[in-house]
Amino acid sequence: MVQVCVNGARGAGDGAAVPMSPGAMAESAARAVAAGATDVHVHPKSPCGQDTLSPKAVAATLEAIRAQVGVPVGVTTGAWAEQDPAARVERVRSWSVLPDHASVNWHEPGAEEVAAALLDRGIGVEAGIWSGTEGAARFAASPLGPRVLRVLAEVMDTSPQTAEESARTLLTDLGTAHGRPVLLHGVEAGAWPVLRLAGRLGLATRIGLEDTLVLPDGAWAMSNGQLVAEGLVQYRAAQRLS
């Protein structure tokens, strides 16, 4: 499985390729799915371009994307979109249009409560476990662990020289991950080596403008579709070498 991460917390200053409006996100997601993505992760935006969990923005984003793709669509619940944990839970409870899944960063305050609120509404939980945090240890002790949809093993090491080593350390820290499927991905300059490692290990992965703005050769990516197409080439080549 290759997920496309459409925009992340990036803004207009990161370039015209980053989709900000529901319509732009939908068009970008559709092209990524046409290129081979089988799942979508997106950050709904406020009118001023900030990540938001507001029911209006979530509904508009999901409806626009679902009008163009037939694959699962998930959203973020990152603390930067709503700092107060209790307010984050209330946002989830107020959604009128539900995503197929939502990511929860397990190192953030209130992660258990947010995950429980999502599960209560029948929304799949992607447990975001960031390298360099206490996320793996907290997830290992979580009674909700066996109920999540999958684990997002998120390698925050941006060095192309050390990202793979950091990824292997994170996977070791995760252990059995409560028996849940693992999606392994990196960020920025670490995105491509980690994607190739996921291919060699036979793990799901993701690629998109949230994780990197550039192609493996350092050229600027023109779209999520281009990143997905190249990501699949890199992933399949790594699989053949495993």
Long-range contacts (C-beta under 8 A, 24 or more apart in sequence): 1-38, 1-39, 1-183, 1-204, 1-205, 2-36, 2-37, 2-38, 2-39, 2-204, 2-205, 2-206, 2-207, 2-228, 2-231, 2-232, 2-235, 3-37, 3-38, 3-39, 3-40, 3-41, 3-183, 3-204, 3-205, 3-206, 3-208, 4-29, 4-32, 4-33, 4-37, 4-39, 4-40, 4-41, 4-206, 4-207, 4-208, 4-224, 4-227, 4-228, 5-41, 5-42, 5-185, 5-206, 5-207, 5-208, 5-209, 5-210, 5-211, 6-32, 6-40, 6-41, 6-42, 6-43, 6-208, 6-209, 6-210, 6-224, 7-42, 7-43, 7-45, 7-208, 7-209, 7-210, 8-43, 8-76, 8-208, 8-209, 8-210, 8-211, 9-43, 9-51, 9-78, 9-80, 9-210, 10-209, 10-210, 11-49, 11-50, 12-49, 14-209, 14-213, 15-213, 15-220, 17-209, 17-213, 17-220, 17-221, 17-222, 17-223, 17-224, 18-209, 18-213, 19-209, 19-224, 20-45, 20-49, 21-45, 22-60, 22-61, 22-63, 22-64, 22-65, 23-64, 25-61, 25-64, 25-65, 26-64, 26-65, 26-67, 26-68, 26-69, 27-68, 28-209, 28-223, 28-224, 28-225, 29-65, 29-68, 29-69, 29-73, 29-224, 30-65, 30-68, 30-69, 31-223, 31-224, 31-225, 32-208, 32-223, 32-224, 32-225, 32-227, 32-228, 33-69, 33-70, 33-71, 34-225, 35-225, 35-226, 35-228, 35-229, 35-232, 36-228, 36-229, 36-232, 37-71, 37-224, 37-228, 38-71, 39-71, 39-72, 39-73, 39-74, 39-206, 40-65, 40-69, 40-71, 40-72, 40-73, 40-74, 41-74, 41-75, 41-76, 41-103, 41-126, 41-206, 41-208, 41-210, 42-73, 42-74, 42-75, 42-76, 43-75, 43-76, 43-78, 43-81, 43-210, 44-75, 50-81, 51-76, 51-78, 51-80, 51-81, 52-81, 52-82, 53-77, 53-81, 53-82, 53-88, 53-91, 53-92, 54-91, 55-91, 55-94, 55-95, 55-96, 55-97, 58-95, 58-97, 58-99, 59-95, 59-96, 59-97, 62-97, 62-98, 62-99, 63-97, 72-100, 72-101, 72-124, 73-99, 73-100, 74-99, 74-100, 74-101, 74-102, 74-103, 74-124, 74-126, 75-99, 75-102, 75-103, 76-102, 76-103, 77-102, 77-103, 77-104, 77-105, 77-114, 77-118, 78-103, 78-105, 78-108, 79-105, 79-108, 79-109, 79-110, 85-109, 85-110, 85-113, 85-114, 86-110, 86-113, 88-114, 89-113, 89-114, 89-117, 92-117, 92-118, 92-121, 92-123, 93-117, 93-121, 95-121, 98-122, 98-123, 99-123, 100-124, 101-125, 101-126, 101-149, 102-126, 103-127, 103-128, 103-152, 104-128, 105-130, 105-135, 106-135, 106-136, 106-138, 106-139, 106-142, 107-133, 107-134, 107-135, 107-138, 111-138, 112-142, 112-144, 115-144, 115-148, 116-144, 119-144, 119-147, 124-148, 124-149, 124-150, 125-149, 126-150, 126-151, 126-152, 126-183, 127-151, 127-152, 127-180, 128-152, 128-154, 129-153, 129-154, 129-170, 129-174, 130-154, 130-156, 131-155, 131-156, 131-157, 131-166, 131-167, 131-169, 131-170, 132-156, 132-157, 132-166, 136-170, 136-173, 136-174, 136-175, 137-173, 139-174, 139-177, 139-178, 140-174, 140-175, 140-178, 142-178, 145-177, 145-178, 145-180, 146-178, 146-179, 146-180, 148-178, 148-180, 149-180, 149-181, 150-180, 150-181, 150-182, 150-183, 150-204, 151-177, 151-178, 151-180, 151-181, 151-182, 151-183, 152-183, 152-185, 153-182, 153-183, 153-184, 153-185, 153-203, 154-185, 154-186, 154-187, 155-184, 155-185, 155-186, 155-187, 155-190, 155-194, 156-187, 157-186, 157-190, 158-186, 158-187, 158-188, 158-189, 158-190, 159-189, 159-190, 160-189, 160-190, 160-192, 160-193, 162-190, 163-189, 163-190, 163-191, 163-193, 163-194, 164-193, 164-194, 164-196, 164-197, 166-190, 167-194, 167-197, 168-197, 171-201, 185-211, 186-211, 187-211, 187-212, 188-212, 192-216, 192-234, 195-231, 195-234, 195-235, 195-238, 196-234, 196-235, 196-237, 196-238, 197-238, 198-235, 198-238, 199-234, 199-235, 199-236, 199-237, 199-238, 199-239, 199-242, 200-238, 200-239, 200-241, 200-242, 201-242, 202-239, 202-242, 205-231, 205-235, 207-231
